[in-house]
């Protein structure tokens, strides 16, 4: 079981969707679908949606089934193959250097920055990306397969959809990171939470991120909507801002001094200052409790 204890310094957890947040397109549509579906990406998703509807299936289970089904007779549907496809996934500008730069800025300002993925995409493909292989992520929460003794995918092991994404925020909050650890349901006093929601940032691009965005916003954290800087289409982020799903939005440009770079650094600065005030607040509460106890005896 992976459990993390509360640190001496404040921890800022930055949580990301993956597709169209860190990468311009769905990860499955950057090589895999083209290989098994004769290059017809729209038809793959259309047929997947039809399968989900006709079978009353979760849409993520439907695409996972479709991926495995279409691989039959074409190639071995293995973890290794999925990681190979993941290694070819395109990332938005600046993503390669982003995670370490933001971590370093946090360390310089007395804040531990941790990066997490919470995605409906495939964990194996994300693990194949250059940034994951470089150790960018503290934990990757995403859909994944169970593999037989030959490394071939035979069954879904984990399915992450837009509603159950929120459970991972509570795991991060409490430091109870293993997906099978029931300790996520344990009571934690506010001062014992490893990453209180005010120190959680959620970055996403679409409706599937709304439950997480709303939860983070409700409890004082920071939700950021991302839009593709090449198309400059802000329709989704405008709606999310109007509906109070996000607090900020920015183009998907992660280079140094970009809009989102400056925004994250401002959040880090605020976190450092805010945690000093929170520490003083808890010390005052302790002093008050001790004095009340003494005066009442």
C-alpha positions, 0 to 999 in steps of 0.5 A: 500500500502506498501511503504518504505522510504529512510533510514539514513543508506544504504540498501542492498537488497539480492534477492533470487530465491527459488528452487535449490537456497535455497532448493535442489529441486522444492518445489512442488516435495518435497511431493505434487506431490508424493501425487497427482501423485502417486509419479511420479515427472518426469511425472508430469512435462512432462505432465505440459510441454505438457499442456503448449505447447498444450494450449499456456499457460504460463508454470507457469500457467500450473503447477498451473492448474495441481496442482489444477486439480490433487488434485480433489478427493484426498485432499482439495487444500487449503492454509493451505495444501500448507503451510503444504507442504511448512513446509516439504521443505528441505533447503540447509545447513546453510539456517536456520541461514543465514538470521539473521546472514547476517542481524546482520553482516550488522548492525555491519557495518552500513548497513541495510540488507533486504532479498527478495524472487523472485520466480516462485514457490508458495508463500503459500509453501514458507510462510510455510517454517521455515525460512519464519515463523521466519520472514526471508523475507522482502517480498515474490514475488512468484506465488500464488492462489486466495482462496474462502471463505472456503480457497480453491484455485480457481484461480491464483492470481499472476504468476511470470515468468522469464521475469516479475521477473524484475519488483520486482527489480524496486519495491525494488529499489524505496521502492514501494513493493505492487504488485498493487502500480502503484507508481513503474512507478514514477520518482525518482531522483538517490539520492532518490532511497531507494535501488539503483541497486548498492546495490542489490544482486541477487542469483539464479541458472538457466536460469529463473534468467538470466533477473534479473541477467543481469539487476542487473549486468548492473546497478552495482549490484551483481549477484551470481550463485549457484550450488549444492555442493553435485553434484558439477555440475558447468555447469550452473554457468560456462555458466552464468559467460561466458555470463556475467550474474553473477559476482560470483558463489558459492556452495549452502552452507550457513553455517558460513565462507562458500564461499557465507558467505564470499562473502556476507560479502565482499559485505556488507563491500564494500556497507558501503564504497561505500555509504560514497563516494556516499554521498560525491559525492552528497554533492559536486554536491549540493555545485557546484550547489549552487556556479554556481547559486550564480556566475551566478546571 
